[in-house]
Amino acid sequence: MKKNCENCIKSKHRTLEEKKDLTRRLKIISGQVSGIQQMIDNDRYCDEVLLQVASATNALKSLGNEILKSHMKSCMVEEINDGNLDAVDDVLVLFGKLK
């Protein structure tokens, strides 16, 4: 993780492989959401639409969990190694937001 100045946005370098995986997953999710829109446009039955909504929701949660794991293994560890023990509290707050 790098931080250029006190008021700047933090960033995280991701490997090409990480970016490819995250992008692939996002494209799948985007396709699922487009499919839901098409189902609504085509007046599909509610339970079919709801199953697709659940599938897209689970895919987003899974993506979020992968990003969180990566954050904890890299950014959080780096922060703690730099002496910033507040990183633990930051992650606990993050857990609350991800419910």
C-alpha positions in Angstrom: 0.0 0.0 0.0 1.3 3.4 -0.8 0.3 6.8 0.5 1.7 9.9 -1.1 0.5 12.6 1.4 -1.6 12.9 4.5 -4.7 14.0 2.6 -4.3 11.8 -0.4 -6.2 8.6 -1.3 -4.4 5.4 -0.4 -3.7 2.9 -3.1 -2.7 -0.7 -3.4 -0.6 -2.2 -6.1 -2.1 -5.4 -7.4 -0.3 -7.9 -9.6 -1.4 -8.5 -13.1 -2.8 -11.9 -12.0 -4.8 -10.3 -9.2 -6.2 -7.7 -11.6 -7.1 -10.3 -14.1 -8.9 -12.4 -11.5 -10.8 -9.5 -10.0 -11.7 -8.1 -13.5 -12.9 -11.6 -14.6 -15.1 -11.9 -11.6 -16.5 -8.3 -12.1 -17.4 -9.1 -15.7 -19.3 -12.2 -14.5 -21.2 -10.1 -12.0 -21.9 -7.5 -14.6 -23.3 -10.2 -16.8 -25.5 -11.5 -14.0 -26.8 -8.0 -13.3 -27.5 -7.4 -17.1 -29.3 -10.8 -17.1 -31.5 -9.7 -14.2 -32.4 -6.5 -16.1 -33.3 -8.6 -19.1 -35.4 -10.9 -16.9 -37.3 -7.9 -15.6 -37.7 -6.5 -19.1 -39.1 -9.9 -20.2 -41.5 -10.1 -17.2 -39.9 -13.3 -15.9 -41.5 -14.8 -12.8 -40.4 -13.3 -9.5 -38.7 -16.5 -8.0 -36.5 -16.8 -11.1 -35.4 -13.2 -10.8 -34.9 -13.5 -7.1 -32.6 -16.5 -7.6 -30.5 -14.5 -10.0 -30.4 -11.6 -7.5 -29.2 -14.0 -4.8 -26.6 -15.4 -7.2 -25.3 -11.9 -8.0 -25.3 -10.9 -4.3 -23.3 -14.0 -3.4 -20.8 -13.3 -6.2 -20.3 -9.8 -4.9 -19.9 -11.1 -1.4 -17.3 -13.6 -2.6 -15.4 -10.9 -4.5 -15.5 -8.7 -1.4 -14.2 -11.5 0.8 -11.3 -12.1 -1.6 -10.4 -8.4 -1.6 -10.6 -8.4 2.2 -8.3 -11.4 2.5 -5.8 -9.7 0.3 -6.1 -6.5 2.3 -5.5 -8.4 5.6 -2.5 -10.3 4.2 -0.8 -7.3 2.6 -2.0 -3.8 3.5 -2.9 -4.6 7.1 0.4 -6.6 7.7 2.4 -3.7 6.2 0.6 -1.2 8.4 1.3 -3.2 11.5 4.9 -3.8 10.6 5.2 0.0 10.2 3.9 0.4 13.8 0.4 1.4 13.0 -1.6 -0.8 15.3 -4.7 1.2 14.5 -4.9 -1.0 11.3 -6.5 -3.7 13.4 -9.3 -1.3 14.5 -9.7 -0.1 10.9 -10.3 -3.7 9.8 -12.8 -4.3 12.6 -14.7 -1.2 11.4 -14.5 -2.5 7.9 -16.0 -5.9 9.0 -19.0 -3.9 10.4 -19.5 -2.1 7.1 -19.3 -5.4 5.1 -22.1 -7.1 6.9 
